[in-house]
Amino acid sequence: MRLSVLRAFFIVSFMGVSAACGPIQSQKVRYEWKPAEAGSARQEKGDVAIEYLPNASLPSELRVEIQACNQYGLPAVDPTTRAPVMERFNLASSDQVWVQVAVTNNMKRSLRLFSAVPRMIDPAGMDYEPMSLSKVKSAALGRRRCYNTADAVRNLDNIRVLDEESTVPPGLTTRMWLVYSIRNQTQTGMWRVNFYDVPTKLDASEKPGNPENFEIKMQQT
């Protein structure tokens, strides 16, 4: 199995990991990006700042040690000792890109991020929407059709993934993960992570307004 780690130094970490039933034999392949523009790791506009974090690894909750199942989807046991046969299951798959951001909201109202249209754009101009938490869960369930997969998937509830319910309370900074399904992660050239129409100030009626675009550019090396 292949474990690929795409790491954009000083900007953002991209991580793709292989999901499997059973022990994983993996080999790391690193793709490095450097900032295309100086000081682009953090952008601040109005009362909102978005920072892309250079994390080296995915959340530990994504790797689950769980009892294996047999060909009938039932609990697998050692035929001699009758002890449970355990295996490692990755809740993230090799075609997923996980991007961690920190969002600071200095407005006096909560900021709803999913409505800010976060996108990832590859060098060919392909536009990717983030997966909601429910879609990440469904993808994991579909990869492992076993009686206890749902128990493992509950681990995702401990990871803050950007979805329709994501908000940043006033006066706080919140870290969260953006998850994208991207099969071709090795394209060379300019990659971008964009947030469009992010409310950055309260308008005259004290509602979030003054939309701005945030764009991080990175060059693969």
C-alpha positions in Angstrom: 0.0 0.0 0.0 1.1 3.6 -0.6 1.2 6.4 1.9 1.7 9.7 0.3 2.4 12.9 2.2 2.2 16.2 0.4 3.7 18.8 2.5 3.8 22.5 1.6 6.6 23.9 3.8 5.7 27.1 5.7 2.2 27.2 4.2 0.2 24.1 4.5 0.4 20.3 4.8 -1.3 18.0 2.3 -1.7 14.4 3.5 -3.0 11.5 1.6 -3.0 8.1 3.3 -3.9 4.6 2.3 -6.9 2.9 3.8 -6.9 -0.8 4.2 -8.2 -3.8 6.2 -5.2 -5.4 7.8 -1.6 -4.4 8.5 -0.3 -1.7 6.3 3.1 -1.8 4.4 3.6 1.8 3.4 6.2 4.0 1.7 6.3 7.7 2.1 6.6 9.9 -1.0 7.0 13.6 -0.3 6.0 16.5 -2.6 7.2 19.9 -1.4 5.9 23.3 -2.1 7.4 26.7 -1.4 5.6 30.0 -1.0 4.9 31.6 -4.3 4.6 34.9 -2.5 6.5 36.1 0.6 4.4 36.2 3.8 1.5 34.3 2.3 1.1 31.8 5.2 -1.3 34.2 7.0 -3.7 36.7 5.4 -5.7 39.2 7.4 -8.5 41.3 6.0 -10.8 43.4 8.1 -11.5 41.6 11.3 -10.8 38.1 9.9 -7.5 36.2 9.5 -6.9 32.9 7.8 -3.6 31.0 8.4 -2.4 27.8 6.7 -0.6 25.5 9.2 2.5 23.4 8.3 1.5 20.2 10.2 3.6 17.2 9.5 1.0 14.5 10.3 -2.7 13.8 10.2 -4.7 13.5 13.4 -4.0 10.3 15.3 -7.7 9.6 15.5 -7.7 8.7 11.8 -5.8 5.5 12.6 -8.0 3.0 14.4 -7.0 -0.4 15.8 -10.1 -2.6 15.4 -11.1 -6.2 15.2 -11.0 -7.6 11.7 -13.9 -9.3 10.0 -14.0 -12.4 7.9 -15.4 -12.9 4.3 -18.9 -12.9 5.7 -18.5 -9.6 7.5 -18.4 -11.3 11.0 -15.7 -10.9 13.7 -12.5 -12.6 12.8 -10.8 -14.8 15.4 -7.6 -16.8 15.4 -8.6 -20.4 14.6 -6.2 -21.8 17.3 -6.5 -19.4 20.2 -9.9 -18.0 19.3 -8.4 -14.6 20.2 -9.7 -11.6 18.1 -7.7 -10.8 15.0 -6.9 -7.1 15.1 -6.1 -4.8 12.2 -5.4 -1.1 11.5 -7.9 0.9 9.6 -7.3 4.4 8.2 -10.3 6.6 8.1 -8.6 8.8 5.5 -8.0 7.5 2.0 -5.1 8.0 -0.5 -7.2 10.2 -2.7 -8.0 12.7 0.1 -6.0 15.8 0.7 -6.3 17.2 4.3 -5.5 20.9 4.8 -5.4 22.5 8.3 -6.2 26.1 8.8 -6.5 28.5 11.7 -9.3 31.1 11.4 -9.4 34.2 13.6 -12.7 36.0 13.9 -12.5 39.4 15.6 -16.0 40.4 14.6 -18.7 40.6 17.3 -20.7 38.0 15.5 -20.0 34.3 14.6 -18.4 33.6 11.3 -19.9 30.8 9.2 -17.0 29.4 7.1 -18.7 26.9 4.8 -20.7 29.7 3.3 -17.4 31.4 2.4 -17.0 28.9 -0.5 -13.6 27.3 0.3 -12.0 25.8 -2.8 -8.8 24.1 -3.8 -7.5 24.7 -7.3 -4.9 22.5 -9.0 -2.3 23.7 -11.7 -4.7 22.7 -14.5 -7.4 25.0 -13.1 -9.6 22.2 -11.7 -11.8 23.4 -8.8 -12.4 21.1 -5.8 -15.1 21.5 -3.2 -14.3 20.4 0.4 -15.9 17.2 1.7 -18.3 17.7 4.6 -17.9 15.6 7.7 -20.8 13.4 6.7 -19.2 12.7 3.3 -15.8 11.8 4.9 -17.7 9.4 7.1 -19.6 7.9 4.2 -16.4 7.4 2.3 -14.8 5.5 5.2 -17.9 3.3 5.6 -17.8 2.5 1.9 -14.2 1.4 1.9 -14.6 -1.2 4.7 -17.9 -3.1 4.7 -17.6 -4.8 8.1 -19.9 -5.1 11.1 -17.8 -2.7 13.3 -16.8 0.0 10.8 -19.4 2.4 12.1 -17.7 2.2 15.6 -14.4 3.2 14.0 -16.0 6.1 12.0 -17.2 7.7 15.3 -13.5 8.7 15.8 -14.1 11.4 13.1 -16.4 13.2 15.5 -13.2 14.1 17.5 -11.7 15.9 14.5 -12.8 19.4 13.6 -13.6 19.1 9.9 -15.0 22.1 8.0 -18.6 21.4 7.1 -22.0 23.1 6.9 -22.1 23.6 10.6 -18.7 25.1 11.1 -18.6 28.5 12.8 -15.9 30.6 14.5 -17.2 32.3 17.6 -16.5 36.1 18.0 -13.1 36.9 19.4 -11.6 33.4 19.0 -9.2 31.5 16.7 -10.4 28.0 15.6 -8.3 25.3 13.9 -10.0 23.0 11.5 -9.3 20.6 8.6 -10.4 21.0 5.0 -10.8 17.7 3.2 -10.6 17.4 -0.6 -10.9 14.4 -2.8 -8.1 14.8 -5.4 -6.8 11.8 -7.3 -3.9 13.5 -9.1 -1.9 15.0 -6.3 1.4 15.1 -8.1 0.8 17.9 -10.7 3.6 20.4 -10.9 3.0 24.1 -11.0 0.8 26.5 -9.0 -1.6 25.2 -6.4 -4.1 27.5 -4.7 -6.3 27.3 -1.6 -9.0 30.0 -1.8 -11.8 31.3 0.4 -14.3 33.4 -1.6 -16.7 35.9 -0.2 -15.5 35.7 3.4 -17.4 38.3 5.6 -14.7 40.4 7.3 -16.7 43.2 9.0 -20.1 44.0 10.4 -22.3 46.1 8.2 -24.5 49.0 9.4 -27.1 46.5 10.7 -24.5 44.7 12.7 -24.6 41.7 10.4 -21.4 40.1 8.9 -20.6 41.8 5.6 -17.8 43.4 3.5 -16.9 40.1 1.8 -13.3 39.5 0.8 -11.3 36.8 -1.0 -8.4 35.0 0.6 -6.0 33.2 -1.7 -2.8 31.2 -0.9 -0.5 30.4 -3.8 2.1 27.7 -3.6 4.7 26.4 -6.1 5.7 22.7 -6.2 9.4 22.0 -6.2 
